[in-house]
Amino acid sequence: MPMTTALNAVYETNLPLPGRRQGKVRDIYQVPAHGDTPPGVLIIASDRISAFDVVMPTPLPGKGRALTSISTKWFDMIREWGLIDDHLMSTDPADVPGLSDEDTAACEGRMMYGRACRVIPVEFVVRGYITGSGWKEYQANGTVCGIELAQGLEHCAQLPKPIFTPATKADVGHDENIDFDTACGIAGRNVMERLRDISIEIYTRAAEYALTKGIILADTKFEFGYALDADGNETDEILLIDEVLTPDSSRFWPADDYEVGRDQDSFDKQYVRNWLETIVSAGNWDKTPPGPEVPEEIVNNTIARYGEAADKLFG
């Protein structure tokens, strides 16, 4: 069986490709070079959902398809802007060698076949509003990732201009905010300065577009990597990789309900997090594996939020 299903969802895949890795949400495979096609990676967006770094046992049917659709449409738009090349080669299972019909069904609508890259181990985070971990740091120190901000900002306020706040890229547990100099020590100053500017420009253009669709893009994160050649050797070509500007990598807020000074409703898994906090408060879970089964009402309402984001952004 190439996949495990529940409620018409794809919880995980087991494809006949090498190098399988399973993240919290995505299954990733290596695709060897073939013909004129360089080595690649196949990224499958499952319907798993994680919260507090724990994968829940209940899938969200259609979540992976919604994320893939949003991400690939943003890739198309970013290409038109001409800011940087990206890893995405295909979303068609027929372009991936070695898959059976059954395997293809597991990939349909939820796959990205991209160039293989050596990932730069930094999360390129851009914030246009102050919330999340940035808000907590600001309350304590008046800064976000060492960047001093004006006094008196309220929760979820829009910043005068977007700020770049890199983070370490953690394989396990939480990413950790770092200052720009620390990021330069990891990736090199010239690379960080270039990718900082590109990240801010992509965020700025994406936020302007999203606002015309009734969505505030509060913050987001990008990943970049060095493309590999046909022999698997690292080149000097840097590509935008992974997913981009999805509800899993960004905070999307409904513009018509936005109000400074409070938490915002969002088009993402915050609905699940809020429900889980009630379970924690009741003493029925301690934020460690295994996670609790998610009730049907919470599943349906969360899926609706992902679908609404896709519909609002791209119709």
GUPA-552097 format. One record per residue (C-alpha): residue in one letter; x, y, z. Coordinates in steps of 0.001 Angstrom, whole numbers, padded with zeros to 6 digits, always signed. Example, Ala and Ser with C-alpha at 12.3 -4.5 7.8 and 13.67 -1.06 7.14 Angstrom:
BEGIN
a+012300-004500+007800s+013670-001060+007140
This chain:
BEGIN
m+000000+000000+000000p+001466+003398-000937m-000567+005307+001612t-002597+005086+004767t-006060+006627+004458a-008769+007765+006842l-011766+009925+006001n-010470+010067+002396a-007222+011569+003677v-003611+010713+002897y-001933+010314+006276e+001391+009008+004973t+002970+007665+001808n+005435+004849+001175l+006633+005261-002398p+009254+003085-004192l+011840+005880-004166p+015092+006168-002213g+015926+008307+000783r+012465+008524+002331r+012238+011071+005130q+009083+011840+007061g+008664+015252+008606k+005800+016401+010750v+003625+017034+007697r+005529+016071+004560d+007047+012899+003151i+010218+013567+001145y+011951+011271-001339q+015057+011438-003498v+014593+011198-007266p+017844+010198-009032a+018980+012130-012097h+017581+010713-015343g+018077+011848-018929d+018573+015615-018898t+016795+015976-015551p+019086+016725-012585p+018662+014948-009243g+015451+015962-007526v+013335+015673-004444l+009689+014673-004311i+007789+016492-001574i+004390+015057-000641a+002131+017261+001487s+000206+014775+003614d-002970+015509+005551r-001151+015184+008876i-001279+018164+011189s+001159+019008+013955a+000846+021370+016884f+003346+022098+019622d+005767+019885+017648v+003493+016852+018046v+001831+015147+015074m-001833+014493+015755p-003225+011011+014984t-006203+012495+013111p-005695+013647+009499l-007310+016704+007938p-008661+015516+004565g-007604+017825+001735k-005141+019886+003776g-002131+018715+001751r-003843+019507-001540a-004790+022993-000345l-001234+023742+000794t+000248+022489-002474s-002178+024512-004563i-001420+027709-002653s+002339+027156-002754t+002551+026396-006472k+000461+029444-007383w+002789+031650-005340f+005780+030075-007106d+004196+031073-010429m+003757+034634-009197i+007281+034920-007776r+008697+033730-011105e+006829+036535-012829w+008438+039014-010437g+011879+037767-011523l+013460+038038-008086i+015010+034563-007823d+014703+031126-009436d+013031+028298-007534h+013307+024544-007188l+009890+023549-008558m+010069+021452-011744s+006679+019723-011843t+003484+018932-009971d+002584+016062-012341p+003140+012527-010972a+003756+011343-014566d+007055+013255-014505v+008373+011202-011587p+010006+007965-012787g+009178+004648-011140l+005681+005330-009813s+002791+002903-010273d-000799+003994-010850e-001489+003474-007170d+001541+005561-006225t+000416+008272-008619a-002963+008446-006885a-001205+009104-003569c+000718+012008-005136e-002001+013632-007218g-002613+017247-006254r-000274+017166-003257m+003235+016796-004722m+006056+019110-005692y+008927+017661-007713g+011866+019978-007276r+015579+020350-007896a+017729+018689-005256c+019575+021297-003186r+021909+021652-000262v+019642+023517+002109i+020961+026688+003751p+020264+025962+007453v+018552+029273+008204e+014863+030161+008258f+014409+033471+006412v+011604+035052+008421v+009955+038355+007501r+007499+040065+009833g+005136+042852+008882y+003165+042724+012140i+004235+042071+015707t+002866+038809+017075g+003968+035335+018130s+007493+034949+019511g+008323+038459+018278w+005608+039951+020473k+006872+038028+023524e+010427+039294+022993y+009212+042847+022393q+007258+042822+025653a+010366+041721+027535n+013080+043747+025789g+011572+046134+023262t+013308+044178+020500v+012639+041391+017990c+015682+039227+017210g+017850+042035+018527i+016166+044676+016341e+015093+047609+018509l+011536+048740+017771a+009580+051860+018710q+008076+051921+022191g+004369+051488+022774l+003532+049025+020013e+000378+046999+020611h-000134+043294+019994c-000610+042522+016282a+000203+046105+015258q+001593+046655+011772l+005266+047580+011816p+006400+050775+010063k+008204+048533+007587p+008787+044764+007393i+011694+043415+009424f+013923+040416+008729t+014292+038077+011710p+016201+034884+010881a+015936+031674+012857t+017878+028461+013113k+016406+025585+011120a+015676+022819+013615d+015107+019213+012507v+013592+018435+015900g+011778+020827+018223h+011338+024545+017800d+013285+026837+015501e+015193+029457+017498n+015298+033156+016658i+018819+034483+016018d+020256+037883+015166f+021533+038789+011716d+025226+038489+012610t+024691+034963+013918a+022911+034055+010667c+025854+035493+008700g+028152+033202+010643i+026090+030249+009418a+025508+031156+005763g+027986+033935+004961r+027350+037685+005022n+027083+038222+001263v+024557+035385+000952m+022546+036577+003944e+022391+040171+002729r+021213+039100-000724l+018614+036642+000554r+017420+039054+003260d+016649+041654+000592i+014942+039075-001646s+012885+037743+001272i+011670+041216+002234e+010802+042009-001387i+008831+038780-001849y+006995+039367+001423t+006191+042978+000534r+004772+042109-002892a+002896+039079-001559a+001402+041111+001313e+000224+043791-001118y-001407+041136-003320a-002987+039294-000378l-004507+042506+000958t-006351+043009-002340k-007928+039599-001647g-008991+040482+001885i-006099+038751+003653i-003384+040244+005852l-000048+038449+005510a+001317+039078+008988d+004575+037186+008613t+006154+034341+006692k+009309+032306+006329f+011308+031195+003309e+013974+028575+002698f+016775+028600+000149g+019333+026084-001052y+022249+025550-003414a+021139+023529-006464l+022930+020240-007163d+024227+019362-010624a+023662+016117-012546d+026444+014435-010536g+024990+015548-007225n+027617+018231-006652e+026709+021572-005141t+026605+024524-007549d+026660+028241-006761e+023038+028632-007942i+020768+029556-005031l+017088+028615-005372l+013938+029358-003399i+012859+025945-002105d+010284+024122-000005e+006776+025571+000325v+006095+029305+000050l+003485+031587+001572t+001118+028863+002779p-000949+028881+005992d+001613+026446+007419s+004573+028787+006811s+002798+032126+007275r+000209+033906+009371f-002850+034845+007316w-005485+037027+008987p-008890+038103+007606a-008548+041819+006869d-012185+042590+007644d-011811+041296+011217y-008396+042791+011987e-008118+044737+015230v-004938+045877+016957g-004410+044840+020567r-005738+041269+020498d-005135+037868+018969q-006456+037586+015414d-008500+034859+013774s-006355+033072+011230f-006502+030833+008175d-004281+028124+009628k-003961+025507+012348q-004382+028038+015161y-007936+026725+015501v-006486+023307+016375r-003946+024872+018738n-006707+026749+020562w-008709+023534+021000l-005621+021714+022236e-004996+024430+024827t-008412+023651+026297i-007401+019975+026511v-004164+020973+028246s-005984+023292+030666a-008337+020450+031561g-005351+018255+032414n-006044+015779+029619w-002829+016337+027631d+000631+017665+028419k+001855+018628+024912t+003954+015471+024560p+003414+012561+022118p+001062+010988+021424g-001359+013750+020597p-005091+013364+021207e-007601+012424+018526v-009051+015594+017008p-012877+015774+017021e-014710+015935+013698e-015968+019474+014352i-012425+020766+014890v-011210+018881+011798n-013964+020294+009594n-013590+023862+010829t-009822+023774+010367i-010105+022369+006840a-012608+025121+006042r-010043+027727+007061y-007368+026288+004766g-009888+026104+001920e-011055+029667+002506a-007465+030907+002331a-006949+029151-001022d-010243+030481-002398k-009658+034041-001265l-006090+034190-002573f-006512+032532-005946g-010190+031752-006508
